[in-house]
Amino acid sequence: MLNAFRVLWKTVKSIWEDMLLLVLMNGLTFLAALPAGLIAYLIISFGLEVSTPENARAILALMVAALAAMAVPTFIPFAGCWAALYAACNRVANGFALSWEFFFAAFRQNIWKWWRYLLLSFTVLLLLLLNFLWYPLQFPDEVWVLWVQGAWLAALIFWVAIQFYAFPFYVEQEVKSWKVALRNGALVAGANPIYTLILLIVVFALLGLSLLIVPPLFVLVGWLLWVMTGSEAVADRVKAYRDRLEAEERKKNPGPAANRPRNEP
């Protein structure tokens, strides 16, 4: 539990130390996502307007399909900026200097790989939301629906937790693989549930407060808070894993380092 609060403190410290560049990079990422956000808002608003108890299920399915189709073209610029923002936060979390040259290099190198993965991640998120909302519409009078909704809600939270770790894990890798990043994200989320829940609850609470009370603050640092917290959390878990490996190595080979056996070529 204390590790989670240390990560949150380190997140604030890291953002503060490179505030100007990080805020500008976050703003650019927000602008890149604006077309997708506006179209999504129009789709959801129209769906809610035409929805009635009789056609609610059909409208819900159409809204999900429209949102998935909308993401295909509009996520292209956003994917590059999202990748570059994660790369920038990873660099700051590991104590390296930050620059616009680094940001745009990460944008060019990752745009298409991240676009494909974002479409997958967004589609899974939509399907989980669809199932969570579908069952009470399909079976409004059934008692067991609450249990099914609970299961879908748990799956939705777990998927969000995996994404929280998967993006920074991908940036950390020398050999890039979304499969490995997803596996590592699932392992960390599953092995550290309290740690993960504390981070997610605090981050979502801060994002919600900033959006409701000071919307410009959300525009300036909203996504930056999410990305930097995930990056710091992964850096913390990677360090803990390496420390554990070193401790196990010392147990196997006690004594001064100079007296330990070496692996000769």
N, C-alpha and C positions, 0 to 999 in steps of 0.2 A: 504493500500500500504506500509506504513512504517513497519507494522508487517512482511511483506514478507522480507524486507531487514534486519530486526532484526534476522529473522530466518536464513538468509544466513550468517550473521556475526557469529551467534552462531554455525552454522555448521562448519565454518572455525576454530573457537576457539576450538570446541570439537575435531575435527580431529587433531589439533595441539597438544592438551594436551595428547592424547594417540596415537601419530603418529606412533611409531614403531610397536606396536601390531596391530593397525588397518590396516596399510599398508601390513603387513605380511598376515593378514587374507584376505584382498582384493586380494593379489597375489595368495593365495591358491584357492580362489573362481574363479579367472580368469583361473587358470590351470584346475580346474574341468570343466569349460565350454569350454575349448579348443577343445576337440573332436567334440562337437556339432557345434562350430564355423567353424572348418575346413571342416566338412562334408557339412554344409550349404553353405559355399563358393564354394565348388566343384559342388554342385547341381545347384546353381545360375549361376556359370560360364558356366557350360555345357548347361544349358537352354538358356542362351543368345547366345551361339555359334550356336546352331542348330535352333534357332528361325528365322522364316521368316514371312513376312506379311501374308502369307497364313495360317501358322500353329501357329501363335502367341497365339491365345486363348487356343488351346489345350496344348501347351507347358506351358503356365502360370498355367493352372489347374493342370498339372502334377507336376510342381515345388512345388506348394502349398501342394499337396498330399505327395510328397516326403519329404518335410520339416516337415510336421506333423508326418510322420512315423519315420523320423530320431530322433525326439524329444523323442519318447517313451523310448528307452534304454539310450540315451546319457544324458538325463536330470536327471538321478538318482543321480549320485554324485554331480552334480551341485545344485540340489534341497536342499540337506543337507547343503552344504556350503552357499547357498543363505539364507536359514533360519537362519543359525548360524551367518552370517554377519549382518542380520537385528536384531537378538537378541543382538549381541554385540553393535551395534549402539544405540539401544534402551536403553541399560544399561548405556552407556556413556551419552546419552541425559538426562537421569534421575539422573545423578550424582553418579553412582555406579562404583566401581572398576571393571576392566576387567582382564580376565585371559584366558589362553588356555583351562583350565579345563571347564570353562563356555562355551567356543566356541564349544568344542567337545561334551559336554552334550547336547547343543541345536541341534547340528548336528544329534545325535542319536535319540533324541526325536521327531524331526520334519521331517525327511527325506521323509517318505512315504506320509504324509499329504501334504507337500509342493510339492512333485513330482506330485501328482494328480491335485493339483490346478494349478501348472505351465503349465501342459498339457492343461488344460481348457483355461487358460489365453492366452497361445501362439496360440492355435487353433482359438480363437475369433479374436486375432490380425491378424492372417493370412487371415481369412475370410473377415475381414474389408479391408485389403489391396487388396485382390483378387477383391472385388466388386469395389473398387476405381479405379483399373487398368483395369477391365473388360469392363466397359461401353464404353470408347473411342475406344477400339478394336472392340467391337460388333457393335457400332453405330457411326462410325467415322465422319459422315457428319451431325449429328443431333445437333441442337443448344441447346436443353434441356439437353444434356449430361453434360454440365458444371454445371448445377444446381444439377443434381444427384451426380456428383463427389463432389460437395461442401458439400452435405448432408452426404455422406460417409466419407469425410475428417473430418467433425465436429464430427461424431460418433467415428472415430478413435482417435481423440484428446481427446474426453471425456473418452474413454476407457483407454487410457494411463494415464489420470489424476486420474481416479478411482484406477488404479493399484499403482500409486504413493502414494496414501493414504492407500489402502487396506492392503498391506503387513505390514506396521508398526502398523496399527490398530489391525491386528490379533495378533501381538506380545504383544500389550498392554492389550489384553483381559485376564481376569482370567479364564473364561470359553471359550475355543477356538471355534470359528465358522466363517467359511469363508463367510457364508451368511450374518452375521451381519457385518463383516469387509467390504464386498462389499457395503452393504447398507450405512454404515457410510462414506465410501470413496465417494460414489455418492452424499451423502448429503453435505459433506464438499466441494467437487468440485463444486457442483451446487450452494451452498450458498455463496461461496467465489471465483467467477470467476476471478476477477482481481488479487487477492492474488495468486491463483493457476497458472494463466498464467505467472505472473512475475517469480515465482519460476521455472516453467518448461522452460521458455525462457532462463533464466540465466543459469540453469543447462545444458540444451542442447547446449547452446553457448559455455560454458566452456568445455564440453565434446568434441564438434566438433573441437575447437581450439587445445585442447591437442592432439587429434587424428591426426590432420593434421600437427601441428607444432612440437610437442614433443611426439611421440607415446609412449616412455617409461613412460612418466608421466601418460598417460591414463591407462597403465597396472598397475601402482602403486596405483593410487587414483581414477580412472575413476568411477568404480561402487561404490566405497566408498562415493564419492561425492553425487551420486544419492540416495544411501541408507540413509546416514546421513541427507541429506536435508529433505527427506521424514519423517524420524524419528523425527527430530526437528520440522517439520511443524505439525505433529500429536500431539506432546507434547504441542506445542503452542496452537493448537485449543482445546485440552482437557482442558488446563489451562483456556483459555478464557471461555469455557462452564461452568467450575466449578465456576469461578468468577462471571459469570452472574447469576448462581443459588444462590450463596451466597448473591448477591445484591438483588435479588428478595425476598429472605428469610428475609433480613434486612428490606425491605419495608413492608413485612407482619407483622413482629414482631419488631417494632422500639424500641429503648432504649437499655440500657446496656444488655450484654449477660446474666448477672446473673438474670435479671428480666424477661427473656423470658420464656414462658411456656415450660416445658419439657414433653417428652413422657414417662410416667411412665409405667413399665411393668405390 
